[in-house]
């Protein structure tokens, strides 16, 4: 193992992340009482320009009026992009008026590490000025060709950065990729056309201690298509997936939760290895298969998620 190690910066249960337009107060209230692990109040793509200011006010009120943590949720706000005139006011107003209530800010279309530096500098100053003892995290959306080209550098940013998300829709547009729908597959491509991008982002996350999260699947009338995409993302190491419709939340929770059989096997692996260790052995066998220290690390990954779910 290398002497250069980057442990996970922040453990959060993030199997399902429900996107909620902050312009819709009714949807915010329903999301607060729903089964999603994570809710992000969207000030960006889901909000039309004439509604931006009211959406910002709605988000601030929801942050202050609802005890999201008591409901077992992490609450995030997706601010507008750095290339808009809405972004600075999003950060200033949300942080000054609810900076001790929001858990993370989701920064869209991050292209270079300097994009995060700008947001971090603003958050640092506001927290100091307001005397907040809480520490708001940052999450970055990788959804452009530039962002993916720089994903390793972005992952190394450090500071408040906790997670990277794969924004498949804008990424497809940036790449000029032909696709059937948001997150869907092109039947002309032999396999998963998003595999390489997600794998690259997940590798960057795991190398530098971040949580990798898969983005949206647009056809909420196709639950099997959603689950198939979630399973592919989970197989590559993603910890969760967006839900753009409440019906997708339970699907994400199902896919990204270890089954009872997986949890039982993980515990058995650790037990067998402890027994082997007591006998001076570095490996053991379980159900006719060899297990070793790498098996234990994989088993512990399962148990961390299982424990987080049980403690929610």
Sine and cosine of phi, psi and omega as CSV:
sin_phi,cos_phi,sin_psi,cos_psi,sin_omega,cos_omega
0.00,0.00,0.68,-0.74,0.01,-1.00
-0.91,0.42,0.48,-0.88,0.11,-0.99
-0.97,0.25,-0.22,0.97,0.07,-1.00
-1.00,-0.04,0.96,-0.29,-0.05,-1.00
-0.81,-0.59,0.62,-0.78,0.04,-1.00
-0.81,-0.58,1.00,-0.01,0.01,-1.00
-0.90,0.43,0.32,-0.95,0.02,-1.00
-0.82,0.57,0.80,-0.60,-0.09,-1.00
-0.95,0.30,-0.60,0.80,-0.04,-1.00
-0.43,-0.90,0.86,-0.51,0.06,-1.00
-1.00,0.08,0.85,-0.53,0.11,-0.99
-0.66,-0.75,0.62,-0.79,0.11,-0.99
-0.97,0.25,0.87,-0.50,-0.16,-0.99
-0.61,-0.79,0.67,0.74,0.00,-1.00
-0.89,0.45,-0.70,0.71,-0.04,-1.00
-0.82,-0.58,0.71,-0.71,0.02,-1.00
-0.78,-0.63,0.96,-0.28,-0.07,-1.00
-1.00,0.07,0.83,-0.56,0.05,-1.00
-1.00,0.05,0.81,-0.58,-0.07,-1.00
-0.78,-0.63,0.88,-0.47,0.08,-1.00
-0.87,0.48,0.83,-0.55,-0.03,-1.00
-0.94,0.35,-0.14,0.99,0.07,-1.00
-0.98,0.21,-0.19,0.98,-0.07,-1.00
-0.92,-0.39,0.99,-0.14,-0.07,-1.00
-0.90,0.43,-0.61,0.79,-0.01,-1.00
-0.88,0.47,-0.67,0.75,0.00,-1.00
-0.92,0.40,-0.57,0.82,0.03,-1.00
-0.89,0.46,-0.72,0.70,-0.02,-1.00
-0.90,0.44,-0.65,0.76,0.03,-1.00
-0.92,0.39,-0.63,0.78,0.00,-1.00
-0.90,0.44,-0.61,0.79,-0.01,-1.00
-0.89,0.45,-0.48,0.87,-0.04,-1.00
-0.97,-0.24,0.12,0.99,-0.02,-1.00
-1.00,-0.03,-0.10,-0.99,-0.11,-0.99
-1.00,-0.02,0.09,1.00,-0.04,-1.00
-0.93,0.36,0.62,-0.78,0.10,-0.99
-0.94,0.35,-0.62,0.78,-0.15,-0.99
-0.78,-0.63,0.63,-0.78,0.13,-0.99
-0.77,-0.64,0.79,-0.62,0.16,-0.99
-0.91,-0.41,0.78,-0.62,0.04,-1.00
-0.99,0.10,0.90,-0.44,-0.18,-0.98
-1.00,-0.04,0.83,-0.56,0.12,-0.99
-0.96,-0.26,-0.07,1.00,-0.15,-0.99
-0.98,-0.18,-0.94,-0.33,-0.22,-0.98
-0.88,0.47,-0.53,0.85,-0.07,-1.00
-0.99,0.15,0.01,1.00,-0.05,-1.00
-0.86,-0.50,0.83,-0.56,0.02,-1.00
-0.94,0.34,0.50,-0.86,-0.03,-1.00
-0.76,0.65,-0.68,0.74,-0.01,-1.00
-0.91,0.41,-0.27,0.96,-0.06,-1.00
-0.98,-0.22,0.02,1.00,-0.12,-0.99
-0.86,0.51,-0.74,0.67,-0.08,-1.00
-0.92,0.38,-0.66,0.76,0.03,-1.00
-0.92,0.38,-0.61,0.79,0.04,-1.00
-0.88,0.48,-0.64,0.77,0.03,-1.00
-0.89,0.46,-0.69,0.72,0.03,-1.00
-0.90,0.44,-0.65,0.76,0.03,-1.00
-0.88,0.48,-0.69,0.72,-0.01,-1.00
-0.88,0.48,-0.70,0.71,-0.01,-1.00
-0.89,0.46,-0.68,0.74,0.01,-1.00
-0.90,0.43,-0.67,0.74,0.00,-1.00
-0.91,0.42,-0.60,0.80,0.04,-1.00
-0.90,0.43,-0.63,0.78,-0.05,-1.00
-0.99,0.14,-0.52,0.85,-0.10,-0.99
-1.00,0.04,-0.44,0.90,-0.09,-1.00
-0.96,-0.29,0.73,-0.68,0.09,-1.00
-1.00,0.02,1.00,0.07,-0.10,-0.99
-0.89,0.45,-0.65,0.76,-0.01,-1.00
-0.90,0.44,-0.63,0.77,0.01,-1.00
-0.91,0.42,-0.42,0.91,0.05,-1.00
-1.00,0.03,0.11,0.99,0.05,-1.00
0.97,0.25,0.49,0.87,-0.07,-1.00
-0.81,-0.59,0.49,-0.87,0.26,-0.97
-0.99,-0.10,0.71,-0.70,0.00,-1.00
-0.89,-0.45,0.73,-0.68,-0.04,-1.00
-0.80,-0.60,0.34,-0.94,0.11,-0.99
-0.82,-0.57,0.82,-0.57,0.11,-0.99
-1.00,0.04,0.93,-0.38,0.02,-1.00
-0.98,0.18,0.17,-0.99,0.08,-1.00
-0.98,0.22,0.28,-0.96,-0.09,-1.00
-0.93,0.37,0.40,-0.92,0.00,-1.00
-0.91,0.42,-0.28,0.96,0.00,-1.00
-1.00,0.00,0.16,0.99,0.03,-1.00
-0.91,-0.43,0.26,-0.97,0.05,-1.00
-1.00,0.01,0.05,1.00,0.03,-1.00
-1.00,0.05,-0.44,0.90,-0.22,-0.98
-0.87,0.50,-0.74,0.68,-0.10,-0.99
-0.90,0.44,-0.61,0.79,0.00,-1.00
-0.95,0.31,-0.56,0.83,0.10,-1.00
-0.84,0.55,-0.78,0.63,-0.05,-1.00
-0.91,0.42,-0.74,0.67,-0.06,-1.00
-0.89,0.46,-0.77,0.64,-0.08,-1.00
-0.93,0.36,-0.71,0.70,-0.01,-1.00
-0.89,0.45,-0.71,0.70,-0.04,-1.00
-0.94,0.33,-0.69,0.72,-0.03,-1.00
-0.93,0.37,-0.60,0.80,-0.11,-0.99
-0.99,-0.14,-0.28,0.96,-0.02,-1.00
-0.50,-0.87,0.44,0.90,-0.06,-1.00
-0.93,0.38,-0.28,0.96,0.06,-1.00
-0.99,-0.12,0.13,0.99,-0.04,-1.00
-0.86,-0.51,-0.46,0.89,-0.02,-1.00
-1.00,0.07,0.58,-0.82,-0.04,-1.00
-1.00,-0.04,-0.69,0.73,0.02,-1.00
-0.59,-0.80,0.37,-0.93,0.21,-0.98
-0.94,-0.34,0.74,-0.67,0.02,-1.00
-0.99,-0.16,0.88,-0.47,-0.08,-1.00
-0.99,-0.15,0.88,-0.47,-0.07,-1.00
-0.99,0.14,0.40,-0.92,0.17,-0.99
0.77,0.64,0.70,0.72,0.05,-1.00
-0.93,0.36,0.82,-0.58,-0.05,-1.00
-0.94,-0.34,-0.54,0.84,-0.03,-1.00
-0.61,-0.79,0.37,-0.93,0.00,-1.00
-0.84,0.54,-0.50,0.87,0.01,-1.00
-0.87,0.49,-0.42,0.91,0.06,-1.00
-0.89,0.46,-0.67,0.74,0.03,-1.00
-0.94,0.33,-0.58,0.81,0.00,-1.00
-0.86,0.52,-0.65,0.76,-0.01,-1.00
-0.88,0.47,-0.74,0.67,-0.02,-1.00
-0.92,0.40,-0.67,0.74,-0.02,-1.00
-0.88,0.48,-0.67,0.74,-0.01,-1.00
-0.88,0.48,-0.67,0.75,0.02,-1.00
-0.91,0.42,-0.70,0.71,-0.01,-1.00
-0.90,0.44,-0.67,0.74,0.03,-1.00
-0.84,0.55,-0.76,0.66,-0.06,-1.00
-0.91,0.42,-0.67,0.75,-0.03,-1.00
-0.93,0.38,-0.67,0.74,0.03,-1.00
-0.87,0.49,-0.66,0.75,0.03,-1.00
-0.91,0.41,-0.70,0.71,-0.04,-1.00
-0.90,0.43,-0.60,0.80,-0.04,-1.00
-1.00,0.04,-0.20,0.98,-0.01,-1.00
0.95,0.31,0.45,0.89,0.02,-1.00
-0.94,0.33,0.69,-0.72,0.06,-1.00
-1.00,-0.03,-0.25,0.97,0.05,-1.00
-0.97,0.24,0.29,-0.96,0.01,-1.00
-0.77,-0.64,0.94,-0.35,-0.02,-1.00
-0.97,0.23,0.75,-0.66,0.04,-1.00
-1.00,0.06,0.26,-0.97,0.10,-0.99
-0.88,-0.47,0.58,-0.81,0.12,-0.99
-0.76,-0.65,0.57,-0.82,-0.10,-0.99
-0.87,-0.49,0.70,-0.71,0.11,-0.99
-1.00,-0.02,0.85,-0.53,0.09,-1.00
-0.99,-0.13,0.98,-0.22,-0.14,-0.99
-0.57,-0.82,0.34,0.94,0.10,-1.00
-0.70,-0.72,0.31,-0.95,0.07,-1.00
-0.87,0.49,-0.62,0.78,0.01,-1.00
-0.90,0.44,-0.70,0.72,0.01,-1.00
-0.88,0.47,-0.66,0.75,0.01,-1.00
-0.94,0.33,-0.57,0.82,0.05,-1.00
-0.91,0.42,-0.45,0.89,-0.03,-1.00
-0.93,-0.36,0.31,0.95,-0.16,-0.99
-0.88,0.47,-0.58,0.82,0.02,-1.00
-0.92,0.39,-0.67,0.74,0.03,-1.00
-0.91,0.41,-0.63,0.77,0.03,-1.00
-0.90,0.44,-0.68,0.73,-0.01,-1.00
-0.89,0.46,-0.47,0.88,-0.01,-1.00
-0.99,0.13,0.00,1.00,-0.11,-0.99
-0.83,0.55,-0.63,0.78,-0.02,-1.00
0.98,0.19,-0.66,-0.75,0.02,-1.00
0.83,0.56,-0.78,-0.62,-0.06,-1.00
-1.00,0.00,-0.06,1.00,-0.11,-0.99
-0.90,0.44,0.77,-0.63,-0.04,-1.00
-0.88,-0.48,-0.52,0.86,-0.18,-0.98
-0.46,-0.89,0.43,-0.90,0.17,-0.99
-0.87,-0.49,0.64,-0.77,0.03,-1.00
-0.88,-0.47,0.61,-0.79,0.08,-1.00
-1.00,-0.05,0.94,-0.35,0.02,-1.00
-1.00,-0.04,1.00,0.01,-0.20,-0.98
-0.92,0.40,-0.55,0.83,-0.09,-1.00
-0.92,0.38,-0.81,0.58,0.01,-1.00
-0.93,0.38,-0.50,0.86,0.06,-1.00
-0.90,0.43,-0.68,0.73,0.04,-1.00
-0.87,0.49,-0.67,0.74,0.02,-1.00
-0.91,0.41,-0.68,0.74,-0.01,-1.00
-0.89,0.45,-0.61,0.79,-0.01,-1.00
-0.99,0.10,-0.12,0.99,-0.11,-0.99
0.83,0.56,0.64,0.77,-0.01,-1.00
-0.99,0.16,0.59,-0.80,0.09,-1.00
-1.00,0.08,0.82,-0.57,-0.03,-1.00
-0.61,-0.79,0.40,-0.92,-0.05,-1.00
-0.98,0.18,-0.72,0.69,0.04,-1.00
-0.42,-0.91,0.05,-1.00,-0.03,-1.00
-0.88,0.48,0.91,-0.42,0.00,-1.00
0.99,0.15,-0.08,1.00,0.01,-1.00
-0.99,0.15,0.17,-0.99,-0.04,-1.00
-0.97,-0.24,0.55,-0.84,0.10,-1.00
-1.00,0.09,0.86,-0.50,-0.05,-1.00
-0.89,0.45,-0.29,0.96,0.03,-1.00
-0.98,0.18,-0.20,0.98,0.00,-1.00
-1.00,-0.09,0.75,-0.66,-0.06,-1.00
-0.98,0.17,0.97,0.24,-0.01,-1.00
0.77,-0.64,-0.48,-0.88,-0.03,-1.00
-1.00,-0.10,0.93,-0.36,-0.06,-1.00
-0.94,0.33,-0.23,0.97,0.00,-1.00
-0.99,-0.14,-0.01,1.00,-0.08,-1.00
-0.83,0.56,-0.78,0.63,-0.09,-1.00
-0.89,0.46,-0.66,0.75,-0.03,-1.00
-0.92,0.39,-0.72,0.69,-0.01,-1.00
-0.91,0.42,-0.68,0.74,0.00,-1.00
-0.88,0.48,-0.64,0.77,0.01,-1.00
-0.91,0.40,-0.69,0.73,0.00,-1.00
-0.91,0.42,-0.68,0.74,0.00,-1.00
-0.89,0.46,-0.66,0.75,0.02,-1.00
-0.87,0.49,-0.70,0.71,0.03,-1.00
-0.88,0.47,-0.66,0.75,0.01,-1.00
-0.89,0.46,-0.76,0.65,-0.07,-1.00
-0.93,0.36,-0.49,0.87,0.03,-1.00
-0.94,0.35,-0.52,0.85,-0.14,-0.99
-0.86,-0.52,0.33,0.94,0.19,-0.98
0.98,0.19,0.53,0.85,0.00,-1.00
-0.93,-0.38,0.35,-0.94,0.09,-1.00
-1.00,0.01,0.81,-0.59,0.08,-1.00
-1.00,-0.05,0.77,-0.64,-0.05,-1.00
-0.80,-0.60,0.75,-0.67,0.04,-1.00
-0.99,0.13,0.48,-0.88,-0.10,-1.00
-1.00,0.00,-0.47,-0.88,-0.22,-0.98
-0.99,0.14,0.34,-0.94,0.19,-0.98
-0.80,-0.60,0.91,-0.41,-0.24,-0.97
-0.95,0.30,-0.48,0.87,-0.09,-1.00
-1.00,0.04,1.00,0.02,-0.05,-1.00
-0.97,0.24,0.00,1.00,0.12,-0.99
-1.00,-0.01,0.04,1.00,-0.05,-1.00
-0.85,-0.53,0.98,0.22,-0.03,-1.00
-0.89,0.45,-0.56,0.83,-0.01,-1.00
-0.93,0.36,-0.59,0.81,0.07,-1.00
-0.91,0.42,-0.63,0.77,0.05,-1.00
-0.89,0.46,-0.75,0.67,-0.04,-1.00
-0.90,0.44,-0.60,0.80,0.02,-1.00
-0.90,0.44,-0.69,0.73,0.05,-1.00
-0.91,0.42,-0.63,0.77,0.02,-1.00
-0.90,0.43,-0.65,0.76,0.00,-1.00
-0.90,0.43,-0.63,0.77,0.03,-1.00
-0.90,0.43,-0.68,0.74,0.02,-1.00
-0.90,0.43,-0.66,0.75,0.02,-1.00
-0.90,0.44,-0.62,0.78,0.01,-1.00
-0.89,0.46,-0.49,0.87,0.01,-1.00
-1.00,0.06,-0.16,0.99,0.06,-1.00
0.91,-0.43,0.04,1.00,0.06,-1.00
-0.92,0.40,0.54,-0.84,-0.03,-1.00
-1.00,-0.08,-0.24,0.97,-0.03,-1.00
-0.11,-0.99,-0.04,-1.00,-0.07,-1.00
-0.53,-0.85,0.49,-0.87,0.06,-1.00
-0.92,0.39,0.44,-0.90,0.19,-0.98
-0.81,-0.59,0.86,-0.51,0.03,-1.00
-1.00,-0.09,-0.04,1.00,0.04,-1.00
-0.61,-0.79,0.61,-0.79,-0.03,-1.00
-0.81,0.58,-0.49,0.87,-0.02,-1.00
-0.91,0.42,-0.34,0.94,-0.02,-1.00
-1.00,0.10,-0.24,0.97,-0.06,-1.00
-0.89,0.45,-0.76,0.65,-0.02,-1.00
-0.90,0.44,-0.52,0.86,0.04,-1.00
-0.91,0.41,-0.70,0.72,0.03,-1.00
-0.90,0.43,-0.70,0.71,0.01,-1.00
-0.86,0.50,-0.61,0.79,0.01,-1.00
-0.91,0.41,-0.77,0.64,-0.09,-1.00
-0.92,0.40,-0.64,0.77,-0.11,-0.99
-1.00,-0.06,0.16,0.99,0.10,-1.00
-0.98,-0.20,0.75,-0.66,0.08,-1.00
-0.91,0.41,0.61,-0.79,0.03,-1.00
-0.96,0.27,0.26,-0.97,0.05,-1.00
-0.85,0.53,-0.62,0.78,-0.01,-1.00
-0.91,0.42,-0.63,0.78,0.02,-1.00
-0.92,0.40,-0.65,0.76,0.01,-1.00
-0.91,0.41,-0.69,0.72,0.02,-1.00
-0.87,0.49,-0.70,0.71,0.00,-1.00
-0.91,0.42,-0.63,0.78,0.02,-1.00
-0.87,0.49,-0.68,0.74,0.02,-1.00
-0.92,0.39,-0.61,0.79,0.03,-1.00
-0.91,0.41,-0.62,0.79,0.03,-1.00
-0.86,0.51,-0.73,0.68,-0.02,-1.00
-0.91,0.41,-0.64,0.76,0.03,-1.00
-0.89,0.46,-0.71,0.70,-0.01,-1.00
-0.90,0.43,-0.62,0.78,0.01,-1.00
-0.94,0.34,-0.57,0.82,0.07,-1.00
-0.91,0.42,-0.64,0.77,0.03,-1.00
-0.90,0.43,-0.68,0.73,0.02,-1.00
-0.90,0.43,-0.63,0.77,0.01,-1.00
-0.88,0.47,-0.63,0.77,0.02,-1.00
-0.90,0.44,-0.39,0.92,0.02,-1.00
-0.99,-0.11,0.14,0.99,0.02,-1.00
0.98,0.20,0.36,0.93,-0.02,-1.00
-0.95,-0.31,0.57,-0.82,0.00,-1.00
-1.00,-0.09,-0.16,0.99,-0.01,-1.00
-0.67,-0.75,0.24,-0.97,0.01,-1.00
-0.49,-0.87,-0.03,-1.00,0.06,-1.00
-0.80,-0.60,0.54,-0.84,0.03,-1.00
-0.59,-0.81,0.84,-0.54,-0.01,-1.00
0.81,0.59,0.62,0.79,0.06,-1.00
0.98,0.18,0.21,0.98,-0.01,-1.00
-0.81,-0.59,0.58,-0.81,0.01,-1.00
-0.96,0.28,0.67,-0.74,0.11,-0.99
-0.77,-0.64,0.53,-0.85,-0.01,-1.00
-0.53,-0.85,-0.35,-0.94,-0.06,-1.00
-0.87,0.49,-0.58,0.81,0.04,-1.00
-0.91,0.42,-0.60,0.80,0.05,-1.00
-0.88,0.47,-0.63,0.78,0.01,-1.00
-0.91,0.42,-0.65,0.76,0.01,-1.00
-0.90,0.45,-0.66,0.75,0.04,-1.00
-0.91,0.42,-0.64,0.77,0.01,-1.00
-0.90,0.45,-0.66,0.75,0.00,-1.00
-0.90,0.43,-0.55,0.84,0.07,-1.00
-0.87,0.50,-0.66,0.75,0.02,-1.00
-0.90,0.44,-0.69,0.73,-0.08,-1.00
-0.95,0.33,-0.52,0.85,0.06,-1.00
-0.87,0.49,-0.71,0.71,0.01,-1.00
-0.93,0.37,-0.67,0.74,0.01,-1.00
-0.87,0.49,-0.68,0.74,0.00,-1.00
-0.92,0.40,-0.62,0.79,0.02,-1.00
-0.91,0.42,-0.62,0.79,0.01,-1.00
-0.92,0.39,-0.71,0.70,-0.03,-1.00
-0.92,0.39,-0.44,0.90,-0.01,-1.00
-1.00,-0.01,-0.02,1.00,-0.06,-1.00
-0.92,0.39,0.00,0.00,0.00,0.00
